[in-house]
Amino acid sequence: MQDLKTYLNEAEEMMEMAIMHIEDELAHIRAGKADIRLLDGIRVDSYGSVVPLNNVASVSTPDARTIAIRPWDKSMVRVIEKAIIDSSLGIMPENNGEIIRISIPPLTEERRKQLVKQCSKEVETAKISVRNARRDCIDALKKAVKEGMPEDVQKDGEEKVQKLHDKFIKKVDEVFAAKEKEIMTV
């Protein structure tokens, strides 16, 4: 039989992973500013193997609306350009033979609202993960009572996991509010 702290630590770890996941997912949603993480999902065919873009080029943001990609091998310029065009970014790259530039256009009001909706779906998924972690912990505590854990310890554990749940749901809401503000700011 495990002690109460073990159950709570497992639940907290699962909730923490949900927060890290939502932060990562929201980072990949374009908010009108140049961010090299937008290119994380792009894979490039390099000498017979498919590798992430940052394995074949240096990626930087010279200003708030531009991403610059400098391939280490000049023959990769066309391949990288094609990978960006074929991606779901919806942005047309420009190249001068050495550097590929991606200009991030300002978002329209309609597109901003679509992105906020997309973010809210991701946020709901994160909240479900937090709730599932709470449920799993409570179920484990109930099972532990059958194995000999005192009921008052179980009730205390349920209260503590509920407080953890509330704290992490609030964190998810804060992450969403920050991303929504970033998207809606013109």
N, C-alpha and C positions, 0 to 999 in steps of 0.2 A: 504494500500500500504506500502510495506517495503522500507527501505532506501538502498542505494547502498552498504553500509558496511555489511548489513545482507546477501545480495546475495554473496558478496565476501568471507565472513566468511564461509558460507555454502560450497562454492566451495573449499576453502582452506582445510576445514575439510575433505571433500571427498578425496582430493588429498593426504592429510596426511595419511589417512587410507590406500590408495593404497601403499604408501611407507612402512608403517608398515607391510602390508600383504606381500609385495615382500621380505622384510628383513626376515620375519618369514619363508616363503616358501624356500628361498635360504639357510637358516640355516639348513634345514632338508636334504639338498643335501650333500652327503658325499664328502669330499674334500681330503681324504687321511690322515686326522688327526682325532684323537679321540675327539668326542664331545657328551656330554650326550644328547643333543637335538636330536640326531639321533634316540633315543629310545622313543621319545615323542608319536609316533603313536602306540606303542605296548601296547596292552591290555592283561590282564592276568585274568584267571578264578580263583577267590579267594572266597572260601566258598559259591559258588552258584551265585556270581555276578561278572560281568566283570568290572575290574577297571584298571586304568593306572598303568604301571609298577612301577613308583615311589611311588605308594601308598602301595606297599607290600615289597619294598626293598630300600636300599640306593644305589645310583648310583654315581660313581666317576670316575675320570680319573687319575690314578696313574702316567702315563707318556703319551707322545704324541701319542702313537700308541695302547693304551690299555684302555678299559672301564671295570671297575670292578663293579659287581652287588652283593651286600650282602643282601640276603633275611632276613627279620626279623623272619620268620618262616622257619626252615630248610626243612619242607615238601614241600615248594613252589619251591625248586631248580629245580625239574624236570618240573614243570608247566611253570616256567619262561623260562627255556631252550627251551621247545617245542614252546612257543610263539615266541621266537626270531628266531628259525629255520623256522617257518611257515610265518614269516613276509617277506616283500619285500626287506629287507636289503641285503640279499645274503651273509651273514657272518655266519660262524659256531662257536657257543660258546663252551668254554671248562669249565668244572666244576670239583672241587675237593671235592664236597659234602657240602661245606660251601659257597664258593665264585664262581660266574660265571664270567669268563673272556672272553672278546671279543677282539681279536687282529684285528686291522684295517690294512689290507694288503695295501702295496703301490699300487697305481693305474697304470694301463698300459696306454700307450699313447692313444690307441684307446678308452679306457673307459673314459679318461679325456676329449676327444673330444665329446663323447656322453653326458657327464655331462654338458659341456659348452652349447651344443645344448638344453638340457633340461632346463638349466638356461635361455637361450635366449627366450624360449617359455614363461616361467614365466614372464620374463621382458616385453615381448610384451603384455601380459595380463595386467600388471600394467600400461603400457603406454596407453592402451585402456581405462582403468579406469580413468586415469588423463584426457584424451581427452573427455570422457563422462561427467566428472564433469564440464569441460569448456563449453561444448555444453549445458548442463542443465542450467548453469548460464546465458549464452547468451540468451537462449530461455526465461528464467524467466525475464531477463531485457527487452526483446522485448515485452513480455506480460505486463510488468509494464508500458511501454510507452503508451499502449492502456488504461491503468488505470489512466494515468495522470502524469507519470514521464517525465521530460523534456528530449528531444532527446540528448542534449549535455551531460547530466549526463549518459545516456545509452551508448553513444559512449565512454565516459571516462571509464565507467565500463567495456566495452568490451576490451579496451586497458589494463586495470589493470588485468583482468582475463587472458588475453593472456600472460602477464608478469608472472603471477603466474604459468600458464601452462608451460612456458619455464623453469622456476626455478625448478619445480617438475620433468619434463622430464630429466633435467640435473642431478637431484638427483638420479633418477632411473638408469641412465647411469653410475653414479659413483658407485652405489651399485653393479651393474653388473660387472663393471671393477674390483672392489675389489674381488668379488667372482671368476671371471675368473682367476685373478692372483693367488688366493689361490689354485684353482684347478690345474692350469698348472704348478705351482711350484713343482719341484720334490724334 
